């Protein structure tokens, strides 16, 4: 597994390349202010795109999606890291 961070270069979206023999790579992009719907109102929120690229011979797409959902949950609720 590799974590690659190009956000410091202003990258808003990129697809990293898996380096064999690893199973996947997670790309972290820059944080930008974007409009988001919250409780029926539009507010400006800091947002980032995470790009997970996986070798499907090793990692199933559904499992990768669950992994990304868990990362999102922890980023949005950092207190979960204390549990």
C-alpha positions as CSV (number, residue, x, y, z in Angstrom):
1,X,0.0,0.0,0.0
2,X,1.3,3.5,-0.9
3,X,-0.1,6.8,0.2
4,X,0.9,9.6,-2.3
5,X,0.1,13.2,-1.5
6,X,0.2,15.8,-4.3
7,X,-2.2,18.3,-2.7
8,X,0.7,20.6,-1.9
9,X,1.2,21.1,-5.6
10,X,-2.4,22.2,-6.1
11,X,-3.6,18.9,-7.6
12,X,-7.4,18.8,-7.3
13,X,-7.7,15.4,-8.9
14,X,-5.3,12.7,-10.2
15,X,-5.2,9.0,-10.6
16,X,-2.0,7.5,-9.1
17,X,-0.4,4.3,-10.6
18,X,-0.2,1.1,-8.5
19,X,3.5,0.1,-8.1
20,X,3.8,-3.7,-8.2
21,X,3.8,-5.8,-6.1
22,X,1.5,-3.5,-4.1
23,X,-2.2,-4.0,-4.1
24,X,-3.3,-0.3,-4.1
25,X,-2.3,3.3,-3.9
26,X,-4.3,6.2,-2.3
27,X,-3.8,9.7,-3.8
28,X,-4.6,12.7,-1.6
29,X,-5.4,15.9,-3.4
30,X,-5.4,19.6,-2.3
31,X,-8.1,20.9,0.0
32,X,-10.4,23.5,-1.7
33,X,-13.4,25.5,-0.6
34,X,-16.6,24.2,-2.3
35,X,-20.3,24.7,-1.9
36,X,-22.1,21.8,-0.1
37,X,-25.7,21.2,0.9
38,X,-26.0,21.0,4.7
39,X,-29.5,20.7,6.4
40,X,-31.2,22.3,3.3
41,X,-28.8,25.2,3.1
42,X,-25.8,25.7,0.8
43,X,-22.6,26.4,2.8
44,X,-18.9,26.6,1.8
45,X,-16.8,23.7,3.2
46,X,-13.2,22.6,2.8
47,X,-13.2,19.5,0.6
48,X,-10.6,17.1,-0.9
49,X,-10.7,14.3,-3.4
50,X,-9.1,10.9,-2.4
51,X,-8.2,8.7,-5.4
52,X,-7.9,4.9,-4.6
53,X,-6.4,2.8,-7.4
54,X,-6.4,-1.0,-6.8
55,X,-5.3,-4.1,-8.5
56,X,-8.6,-6.0,-8.9
57,X,-6.7,-9.3,-9.0
58,X,-5.9,-8.6,-5.3
59,X,-8.5,-6.2,-4.0
60,X,-12.2,-6.4,-4.8
61,X,-13.9,-3.1,-5.8
62,X,-16.6,-3.4,-3.2
63,X,-13.9,-3.8,-0.5
64,X,-12.0,-0.8,-1.8
65,X,-15.2,1.3,-1.6
66,X,-15.8,0.2,2.0
67,X,-12.2,1.2,2.8
68,X,-12.8,4.7,1.3
69,X,-16.1,5.1,3.1
70,X,-14.3,4.3,6.4
71,X,-11.6,6.9,5.7
72,X,-14.3,9.5,4.9
73,X,-16.1,8.6,8.2
74,X,-12.9,9.1,10.2
75,X,-11.9,12.4,8.4
76,X,-15.4,13.8,9.0
77,X,-15.5,12.6,12.6
78,X,-11.9,12.6,13.9
79,X,-13.0,11.7,17.4
80,X,-13.6,8.2,16.1
81,X,-9.8,7.7,16.0
82,X,-9.9,7.8,19.8
83,X,-12.3,4.8,20.1
